[in-house]
């Protein structure tokens, strides 16, 4: 298999899993929980003050920020998706953290974009403590950012270690 095809298979595979899980869970929530309602399996009722599944809509950004910005965030999602697809082939072949991060961010952007295009708003359902209600797409974007930051941090550490080893070898030779 061509390496570019394999690379894009990774990008769209990660994004596809994210979108599939996101859309399936949102459909389950819309089908099984009335708007504004909440649900938790009986055996997990002890979690109820801290975490629960709710049925909520969001016309803003992730975690309920910037409400009523649906059109802006729809356009922004198309731009982000286009940028990820455009820049993905430029990632270093062995930079798996960047590729994973881009796949997660692509999946998150596409998952919420699907809701915006089909319903004019995004279904949110994960409620944890006082944190704003979110969904799998929001989590995918956030985890993608965390993976990206960790990847950059690991790469910088690796580069510094290589430079230190090169300095030591230069001193030994000189």
Contact map, one row per residue, 1 for C-alpha under 8 A:
111011000000000000000000000000000000000000000000000000000000000000000000000000000000000000000000000000000000000000000000000000000000000000000000000000000000000000000000000000
111111000000000000000000000000000000000000000000000000000000000000000000000000000000000000000000000000000000000000000000000000000000000000000000000000000000000000000000000000
111111100000000000000000000000000000000000000000000000000000000000000000000000000000000000000000000000000000000000000000000000000000000000000000000000000000000000000000000000
011111110000000000000000000000000000000000000000000000000000000000000000000000000000000010000000000000000000000000000000000000000000000000000000000000000000000000000000000000
111111111000000000000000000000000000000000000000000000000000000000000000000000000000000000000000000000000000000000000000000000000000000000000000000000000000000000000000000000
111111111100000000000000000000000000000000000000000000000000000000000000000000000000000000000000000000000000000000000000000000000000000000000000000000000000000000000000000000
001111111110000000000000000000000000000000000000000000000000000000000000000000000000000010000000000000000000000000000000000000000000000000000000000000000000000000000000000000
000111111111000000000000000000000000000000000000000000000000000000000000000000000000000010000000000000000000000000000000000000000000000000000000000000000000000000000000000000
000011111111100000000000000000000000000000000000000000000000000000000000000000000000000000000000000000000000000000000000000000000000000000000000000000000000000000000000000000
000001111111110000000000000000000000000000000000000000000000000000000000000000000000000000000000001100100000000000000000000000000000000000000000000000000000000000000000000000
000000111111111000000000000000000000000000000000000000000000000000000000000000000000000000000000001101100000000000000000000000000000000000000000000000000000000000000000000000
000000011111111100000000000000000000000000000000000000000000000000000000000000000000000000000000000000100000000000000000000000000000000000000000000000000000000000000000000000
000000001111111110000000000000000000000000000000000000000000000000000000000000000000000000000000000000100000000000000000000000000000000000000000000000000000000000000000000000
000000000111111111000000000000000000000000000000000000000000000000000000000000000000000000000000000100110010000000000000000000000000000000000000000000000000000000000000000000
000000000011111111100000000000000000000000000000000000000000000000000000000000000000000000000000000000111111000000000000000000000000000000000000000000000000000000000000000000
000000000001111111110000000000000000000000000000000000000000000000000000000000000000000000000000000000000010000000000000000000000000000000000000000000000000000000000000000000
000000000000111111111000000000000000000000000000000000000000000000000000000000000000000000000000000000000010000000000000000000000000000000000000000000000000000000000000000000
000000000000011111111100000000000000000000000000000000000000000000000000000000000000000000000000000000010011001000000000000000000000000110010000000000000000000000000000000000
000000000000001111111110000000000000000000000000000000000000000000000000000000000000000000000000000000000011011000000000000000000000000010000000000000000000000000000000000000
000000000000000111111111000000000000000000000000000000000000000000000000000000000000000000000000000000000000000000000000000000000000000000000000000000000000000000000000000000
000000000000000011111111100000000000000000000000000000000000000000000000000000000000000000000000000000000000000000000000000000000000000100000000000000000000000000000000000000
000000000000000001111111110000000000000000000000000000000000000000000000000000000000000000000000000000000000001000000000000000000000001110000000000000000000000000000000000000
000000000000000000111111111000000000000000000000000000000000000000000000000000000000000000000000000000000000001000000000000000000000000000000000000000000000000000000000000000
000000000000000000011111111100000000000000000000000000000000000000000000000000000000000000000000000000000000000000000000000000000000000000000000000000000000000000000000000000
000000000000000000001111111110000000000000000000000000000000000000000000000000000000000000000000000000000000000000000000000000000000000100000000000000000000000000000000000000
000000000000000000000111111111000000000000000000000000000000000000000000000000000000000000000000000000000000000000000000001110000000001000000000000000000000000000000000000000
000000000000000000000011111111100000000000000000000000000000000000000000000000000000000000000000000000000000000000000000000000000000000000000000000000000000000000000000000000
000000000000000000000001111111110000000000000000000000000000000000000000000000000000000000000000000000000000000000000000000000000000000000000000000000000000000000000000000000
000000000000000000000000111111111000000000000000000001100000000000000000000000000000000000000000000000000000000000000000000010000000000000000000000000000000000000000000000000
000000000000000000000000011111111110000000000000000000100000000000000000000000000000000000000000000000000000000000000000001000000000000000000000000000000000000000000000000000
000000000000000000000000001111111100000000000000000000000000000000000000000000000000000000000000000000000000000000000000000000000000000000000000000000000000000000000000000000
000000000000000000000000000111111100000000000000000000000000000000000000000000000000000000000000000000000000000000000000000000000000000000000000000000000000000000000000000000
000000000000000000000000000011111110111000000000000001100000000000000000000000000000000000000000000000000000000000000000000000000000000000000000000000000000000000000000000000
000000000000000000000000000001111111110000000000000000100000000000000000000000000000000000000000000000000000000000000000000000000000000000000000000000000000000000000000000000
000000000000000000000000000001001111100000000000000000110000000000000000000000000000000000000000000000000000000000000000000000000000000000000000000000000000000000000000000000
000000000000000000000000000000000111110000000000000001110000000000000000000000000000000000000000000000000000000000000000000000000000000000000000000000000000000000000000000000
000000000000000000000000000000001111111000000000000001100000000000000000000000000000000000000000000000000000000000000000000000000000000000000000000000000000000000000000000000
000000000000000000000000000000001101111100000000000111100000000000000000000000000000000000000000000000000000000000000000000000000000000000000000000000000000000000000000000000
000000000000000000000000000000001000111110000000000111000000000000000000000000000000000000000000000000000000000000000000000000000000000000000000000000000000000000000000000000
000000000000000000000000000000000000011111011001000110000000000000000000000000000000000000000000000000000000000000000000000000000000000000000000000000000000000000000000000000
000000000000000000000000000000000000001111111000000000000000000000000000000000000000000000000000000000000000000000000000000000000000000000000000000000000000000000000000000000
000000000000000000000000000000000000000111111000000000000000000000000000000000000000000000000000000000000000000000000000000000000000000000000000000000000000000000000000000000
000000000000000000000000000000000000000011111100000000000000000000000000000000000000000000000000000000000000000000000000000000000000000000000000000000000000000000000000000000
000000000000000000000000000000000000000111111111000000000000000000000000000000000000000000000000000000000000000000000000000000000000000000000000000000000000000000000000000000
000000000000000000000000000000000000000111111111000000000000000000000000000000000000000000000000000000000000000000000000000000000000000000000000000000000000000000000000000000
000000000000000000000000000000000000000000111111100000000000000000000000000000000000000000000000000000000000000000000000000000000000000000000000000000000000000000000000000000
000000000000000000000000000000000000000000011111111100000000000000000000000000000000000000000000000000000000000000000000000000000000000000000000000000000000000000000000000000
000000000000000000000000000000000000000100011111111100000000000000000000000000000000000000000000000000000000000000000000000000000000000000000000000000000000000000000000000000
000000000000000000000000000000000000000000000111111100000000000000000000000000000000000000000000000000000000000000000000000000001000000000000000000000000000000000000000000000
000000000000000000000000000000000000000000000011111100000000000000000000000000000000000000000000000000000000000000000000000000111000000000000000000000000000000000000000000000
000000000000000000000000000000000000000000000011111110000000000000000000000000000000000000000000000000000000000000000000000001111000000000000000000000000000000000000000000000
000000000000000000000000000000000000011100000011111111000000000000000000000000000000000000000000000000000000000000000000000001110000000000000000000000000000000000000000000000
000000000000000000000000000000000000011100000000001111100000000000000000000000000000000000000000000000000000000000000000000011100000000000000000000000000000000000000000000000
000000000000000000000000000010001001111000000000000111110000000000000000000000000000000000000000000000000000000000000000000111100000000000000000000000000000000000000000000000
000000000000000000000000000011001111110000000000000011111000000000000000000000000000000000000000000000000000000000000000001110000000000000000000000000000000000000000000000000
000000000000000000000000000000000011000000000000000001111100000000000000000000000000000000000000000000000000000000000000001110000000100000000000000000000000000000000000000000
000000000000000000000000000000000000000000000000000000111110000000000000000000000000000000000000000000000000000000000000111100000000000000000000000000000000000000000000000000
000000000000000000000000000000000000000000000000000000011111100100100000000000000000000000000000000000000000000000000000111100000000000000000000000000000000000000000000000000
000000000000000000000000000000000000000000000000000000001111100100111100000000000000000000000000000000000000000000000001110000000000000000000000000000000000000000000000000000
000000000000000000000000000000000000000000000000000000000111110111111100100000000000000000000000000000000000000000000000100000000000000000000000000000000000000000000000000000
000000000000000000000000000000000000000000000000000000000111111111101000100000000000000000000000000000000000000000000000000000000000000000000000000000000000000000000000000000
000000000000000000000000000000000000000000000000000000000001111110000000000000000000000000000000000000000000000000000000000000000000010001000000000000000000000000000000000000
000000000000000000000000000000000000000000000000000000000000111110000000000000000000000000000000000000000000000000000000000000000001110001000000000000000000000000000000000000
000000000000000000000000000000000000000000000000000000000111111111100000000000000000000000000000000000000000000000000000000000000001110000000000000000000000000000000000000000
000000000000000000000000000000000000000000000000000000000001111111100000000000000000000000000000000000000000000000000000000000000000000000000000000000000000000000000000000000
000000000000000000000000000000000000000000000000000000000001100111111000000000000000000000000000000000000000000000000000000000000000000000000000000000000000000000000000000000
000000000000000000000000000000000000000000000000000000000111100111111100000000000000000000000000000000000000000000000000000000000000000000000000000000000000000000000000000000
000000000000000000000000000000000000000000000000000000000011000001111100000000000000000000000000000000000000000000000000000000000000000000000000000000000000000000000000000000
000000000000000000000000000000000000000000000000000000000011100001111111100000000000000000000000000000000000000000000000000000000000000000000000000000000000000000000000000000
000000000000000000000000000000000000000000000000000000000011000000111111110000000000000000000000000000000000000000010001100000000000000000000000000000000000000000000000000000
000000000000000000000000000000000000000000000000000000000000000000001111111000000000000000000000000000000000000000000000000000000000000000000000000000000000000000000000000000
000000000000000000000000000000000000000000000000000000000000000000001111111100000000000000000000000000000000000000000000000000000000000000000000000000000000000000000000000000
000000000000000000000000000000000000000000000000000000000001100000001111111110000000000000000000000000000000000000000000000000000000000000000000000000000000000000000000000000
000000000000000000000000000000000000000000000000000000000000000000000111111111000000000000000000000000000000000010011000000000000000000000000000000000000000000000000000000000
000000000000000000000000000000000000000000000000000000000000000000000011111111100000000000000000000000000000000000000000000000000000000000000000000000000000000000000000000000
000000000000000000000000000000000000000000000000000000000000000000000001111111110000000000000000000000000000000000000000000000000000000000000000000000000000000000000000000000
000000000000000000000000000000000000000000000000000000000000000000000000111111111000000000000000000000000000110010000000000000000000000000000000000000000000000000000000000000
000000000000000000000000000000000000000000000000000000000000000000000000011111111100000000000000000000000000000010000000000000000000000000000000000000000000000000000000000000
000000000000000000000000000000000000000000000000000000000000000000000000001111111110000000000000000000000000000000000000000000000000000000000000000000000000000000000000000000
000000000000000000000000000000000000000000000000000000000000000000000000000111111111000000000000000000000100100000000000000000000000000000000000000000000000000000000000000000
000000000000000000000000000000000000000000000000000000000000000000000000000011111111100000000000000000000100110000000000000000000000000000000000000000000000000000000000000000
000000000000000000000000000000000000000000000000000000000000000000000000000001111111110000000000000000000000000000000000000000000000000000000000000000000000000000000000000000
000000000000000000000000000000000000000000000000000000000000000000000000000000111111111000000000000000000000000000000000000000000000000000000000000000000000000000000000000000
000000000000000000000000000000000000000000000000000000000000000000000000000000011111111100000000000001000100000000000000000000000000000000000000000000000000000000000000000000
000000000000000000000000000000000000000000000000000000000000000000000000000000001111111110000000000000000000000000000000000000000000000000000000000000000000000000000000000000
000000000000000000000000000000000000000000000000000000000000000000000000000000000111111110000000000000000000000000000000000000000000000000000000000000000000000000000000000000
000000000000000000000000000000000000000000000000000000000000000000000000000000000011111111100000000000000000000000000000000000000000000000000000000000000000000000000000000000
000000000000000000000000000000000000000000000000000000000000000000000000000000000001111111100000001001000000000000000000000000000000000000000000000000000000000000000000000000
000100110000000000000000000000000000000000000000000000000000000000000000000000000000111111100000000000000000000000000000000000000000000000000000000000000000000000000000000000
000000000000000000000000000000000000000000000000000000000000000000000000000000000000001111110000000000000000000000000000000000000000000000000000000000000000000000000000000000
000000000000000000000000000000000000000000000000000000000000000000000000000000000000001111111010011000000000000000000000000000000000000000000000000000000000000000000000000000
000000000000000000000000000000000000000000000000000000000000000000000000000000000000000001111110000000000000000000000000000000000000000000000000000000000000000000000000000000
000000000000000000000000000000000000000000000000000000000000000000000000000000000000000000111111000000000000000000000000000000000000000000000000000000000000000000000000000000
000000000000000000000000000000000000000000000000000000000000000000000000000000000000000000011111000000000000000000000000000000000000000000000000000000000000000000000000000000
000000000000000000000000000000000000000000000000000000000000000000000000000000000000000000111111111000000000000000000000000000000000000000000000000000000000000000000000000000
000000000000000000000000000000000000000000000000000000000000000000000000000000000000000000001111111100000000000000000000000000000000000000000000000000000000000000000000000000
000000000000000000000000000000000000000000000000000000000000000000000000000000000000000000000011111110000000000000000000000000000000000000000000001101100000000000000000000000
000000000000000000000000000000000000000000000000000000000000000000000000000000000000000000100011111111000000000000000000000000000000000000000000001100100000000000000000000000
000000000110000000000000000000000000000000000000000000000000000000000000000000000000000100100011111111100000000000000000000000000000000000000000000000000000000000000000000000
000000000110010000000000000000000000000000000000000000000000000000000000000000000000000000000001111111110000000000000000000000000000000000000001001000000000000000000000000000
000000000000000000000000000000000000000000000000000000000000000000000000000000000000000000000000111111111000000000000000000000000000000000000011111100000000000000000000000000
000000000010000000000000000000000000000000000000000000000000000000000000000000000001000100000000011111111100000000000000000000000000000000000001000000000000000000000000000000
000000000111111000000000000000000000000000000000000000000000000000000000000000000000000000000000001111111110000000000000000000000000000000000001000000000000000000000000000000
000000000000011001000000000000000000000000000000000000000000000000000000000000000000000000000000000111111111000000000000000000000000000000011011000000000000000000000000000000
000000000000001000000000000000000000000000000000000000000000000000000000000000000000000000000000000011111111100000000000000000000000000000011101100000000000000000000000000000
000000000000001000000000000000000000000000000000000000000000000000000000000000011001000000000000000001111111110000000000000000000000000000001000000000000000000000000000000000
000000000000011111100000000000000000000000000000000000000000000000000000000000000000000000000000000000111111111000000000000000000000000010011000000000000000000000000000000000
000000000000001001100000000000000000000000000000000000000000000000000000000000000000000000000000000000011111111100000000000000000000000111111000000000000000000000000000000000
000000000000000000000000000000000000000000000000000000000000000000000000000010011000000000000000000000001111111110000000000000000000000010001000000000000000000000000000000000
000000000000000000100000000000000000000000000000000000000000000000000000000010001000000000000000000000000111111111000000000000000000000010000000000000000000000000000000000000
000000000000000001100110000000000000000000000000000000000000000000000000000000000000000000000000000000000011111111100000000000000000000010000000000000000000000000000000000000
000000000000000000000000000000000000000000000000000000000000000000000000000000000000000000000000000000000001111111110000010000000000000011000000000000000000000000000000000000
000000000000000000000000000000000000000000000000000000000000000000000000010011000000000000000000000000000000111111111000000000000000000000000000000000000000000000000000000000
000000000000000000000000000000000000000000000000000000000000000000000000000000000000000000000000000000000000011111111100000000000000000000000000000000000000000000000000000000
000000000000000000000000000000000000000000000000000000000000000000000000000000000000000000000000000000000000001111111111111000000000000000000000000000000000000000000000000000
000000000000000000000000000000000000000000000000000000000000000000000100010000000000000000000000000000000000000111111111110000000000000000000000000000000000000000000000000000
000000000000000000000000000000000000000000000000000000000000000000000000010000000000000000000000000000000000000011111111100000000000000000000000000000000000000000000000000000
000000000000000000000000000000000000000000000000000000000000000000000000000000000000000000000000000000000000000001111111000000000000000000000000000000000000000000000000000000
000000000000000000000000000000000000000000000000000000000000000000000000000000000000000000000000000000000000000000111111110000000000000000000000000000000000000000000000000000
000000000000000000000000000000000000000000000000000000000010000000000100000000000000000000000000000000000000000000111111110000000000000000000000000000000000000000000000000000
000000000000000000000000000000000000000000000000000000001111000000000100000000000000000000000000000000000000000000111011111000000000000000000000000000000000000000000000000000
000000000000000000000000000000000000000000000000000000001110000000000000000000000000000000000000000000000000000100110011111100000000000000000000000000000000000000000000000000
000000000000000000000000010001000000000000000000000000111100000000000000000000000000000000000000000000000000000000100000111110000000001000000000000000000000000000000000000000
000000000000000000000000010000000000000000000000000001111100000000000000000000000000000000000000000000000000000000000000011111000000111000000000000000000000000000000000000000
000000000000000000000000010010000000000000000000000011110000000000000000000000000000000000000000000000000000000000000000001111100000111000000000000000000000000000000000000000
000000000000000000000000000000000000000000000000001111000000000000000000000000000000000000000000000000000000000000000000000111110000111000000000000000000000000000000000000000
000000000000000000000000000000000000000000000000011111000000000000000000000000000000000000000000000000000000000000000000000011111111110000000000000000000000000000000000000000
000000000000000000000000000000000000000000000000011100000000000000000000000000000000000000000000000000000000000000000000000001111111100000000000000000000000000000000000000000
000000000000000000000000000000000000000000000000111000000000000000000000000000000000000000000000000000000000000000000000000000111110000000000000000000000000000000000000000000
000000000000000000000000000000000000000000000000000000000000000000000000000000000000000000000000000000000000000000000000000000111111000000000000000000000000000000000000000000
000000000000000000000000000000000000000000000000000000000000000000000000000000000000000000000000000000000000000000000000000000111111100000000000000000000000000000000000000000
000000000000000000000000000000000000000000000000000000000000001100000000000000000000000000000000000000000000000000000000000000110111110000000000000000000000000000000000000000
000000000000000000000000000000000000000000000000000000010000001100000000000000000000000000000000000000000000000000000000000111110011111000000000000000000000000000000000000000
000000000000000000000000000000000000000000000000000000000000011100000000000000000000000000000000000000000000000000000000000111100001111101100000000000000000000000000000000000
000000000000000000000100010000000000000000000000000000000000000000000000000000000000000000000000000000000000000000000000001111000000111111100000000000000000000000000000000000
000000000000000001001100100000000000000000000000000000000000000000000000000000000000000000000000000000000001000000000000000000000000011111110000000000000000000000000000000000
000000000000000001100100000000000000000000000000000000000000000000000000000000000000000000000000000000000011111100000000000000000000001111111000000000000000000000000000000000
000000000000000000000000000000000000000000000000000000000000011000000000000000000000000000000000000000000001000100000000000000000000011111111100000000000000000000000000000000
000000000000000000000000000000000000000000000000000000000000000000000000000000000000000000000000000000000001000000000000000000000000011111111110000000000000000000000000000000
000000000000000001000000000000000000000000000000000000000000000000000000000000000000000000000000000000011011000000000000000000000000000111111111000000000000000000000000000000
000000000000000000000000000000000000000000000000000000000000000000000000000000000000000000000000000000011111100000000000000000000000000011111111100000000000000000000000000000
000000000000000000000000000000000000000000000000000000000000000000000000000000000000000000000000000000001000000000000000000000000000000001111111110000000000000000000000000000
000000000000000000000000000000000000000000000000000000000000000000000000000000000000000000000000000010010000000000000000000000000000000000111111111000000000000000000000000000
000000000000000000000000000000000000000000000000000000000000000000000000000000000000000000000000000111111000000000000000000000000000000000011111111100000000000000000000000000
000000000000000000000000000000000000000000000000000000000000000000000000000000000000000000000000000010001000000000000000000000000000000000001111111110000000000000000000000000
000000000000000000000000000000000000000000000000000000000000000000000000000000000000000000000000000010000000000000000000000000000000000000000111111111000000000000000000000000
000000000000000000000000000000000000000000000000000000000000000000000000000000000000000000000000110110000000000000000000000000000000000000000011111111100000000000000000000000
000000000000000000000000000000000000000000000000000000000000000000000000000000000000000000000000110010000000000000000000000000000000000000000001111111110000000000000000000000
000000000000000000000000000000000000000000000000000000000000000000000000000000000000000000000000000000000000000000000000000000000000000000000000111111111000000000000000000000
000000000000000000000000000000000000000000000000000000000000000000000000000000000000000000000000100000000000000000000000000000000000000000000000011111111100000000000000000000
000000000000000000000000000000000000000000000000000000000000000000000000000000000000000000000000110000000000000000000000000000000000000000000000001111111110000000000000000000
000000000000000000000000000000000000000000000000000000000000000000000000000000000000000000000000000000000000000000000000000000000000000000000000000111111111000000000000000000
000000000000000000000000000000000000000000000000000000000000000000000000000000000000000000000000000000000000000000000000000000000000000000000000000011111111100000000000000000
000000000000000000000000000000000000000000000000000000000000000000000000000000000000000000000000000000000000000000000000000000000000000000000000000001111111110000000000000000
000000000000000000000000000000000000000000000000000000000000000000000000000000000000000000000000000000000000000000000000000000000000000000000000000000111111111000000000000000
000000000000000000000000000000000000000000000000000000000000000000000000000000000000000000000000000000000000000000000000000000000000000000000000000000011111111100000000000000
000000000000000000000000000000000000000000000000000000000000000000000000000000000000000000000000000000000000000000000000000000000000000000000000000000001111111110000000000000
000000000000000000000000000000000000000000000000000000000000000000000000000000000000000000000000000000000000000000000000000000000000000000000000000000000111111111000000000000
000000000000000000000000000000000000000000000000000000000000000000000000000000000000000000000000000000000000000000000000000000000000000000000000000000000011111111100000000000
000000000000000000000000000000000000000000000000000000000000000000000000000000000000000000000000000000000000000000000000000000000000000000000000000000000001111111110000000000
000000000000000000000000000000000000000000000000000000000000000000000000000000000000000000000000000000000000000000000000000000000000000000000000000000000000111111111000000000
000000000000000000000000000000000000000000000000000000000000000000000000000000000000000000000000000000000000000000000000000000000000000000000000000000000000011111111100000000
000000000000000000000000000000000000000000000000000000000000000000000000000000000000000000000000000000000000000000000000000000000000000000000000000000000000001111111110000000
000000000000000000000000000000000000000000000000000000000000000000000000000000000000000000000000000000000000000000000000000000000000000000000000000000000000000111111111000000
000000000000000000000000000000000000000000000000000000000000000000000000000000000000000000000000000000000000000000000000000000000000000000000000000000000000000011111111100000
000000000000000000000000000000000000000000000000000000000000000000000000000000000000000000000000000000000000000000000000000000000000000000000000000000000000000001111111110000
000000000000000000000000000000000000000000000000000000000000000000000000000000000000000000000000000000000000000000000000000000000000000000000000000000000000000000111111111000
000000000000000000000000000000000000000000000000000000000000000000000000000000000000000000000000000000000000000000000000000000000000000000000000000000000000000000011111111100
000000000000000000000000000000000000000000000000000000000000000000000000000000000000000000000000000000000000000000000000000000000000000000000000000000000000000000001111111110
000000000000000000000000000000000000000000000000000000000000000000000000000000000000000000000000000000000000000000000000000000000000000000000000000000000000000000000111111111
000000000000000000000000000000000000000000000000000000000000000000000000000000000000000000000000000000000000000000000000000000000000000000000000000000000000000000000011111111
000000000000000000000000000000000000000000000000000000000000000000000000000000000000000000000000000000000000000000000000000000000000000000000000000000000000000000000001111111
000000000000000000000000000000000000000000000000000000000000000000000000000000000000000000000000000000000000000000000000000000000000000000000000000000000000000000000000111111
000000000000000000000000000000000000000000000000000000000000000000000000000000000000000000000000000000000000000000000000000000000000000000000000000000000000000000000000011111
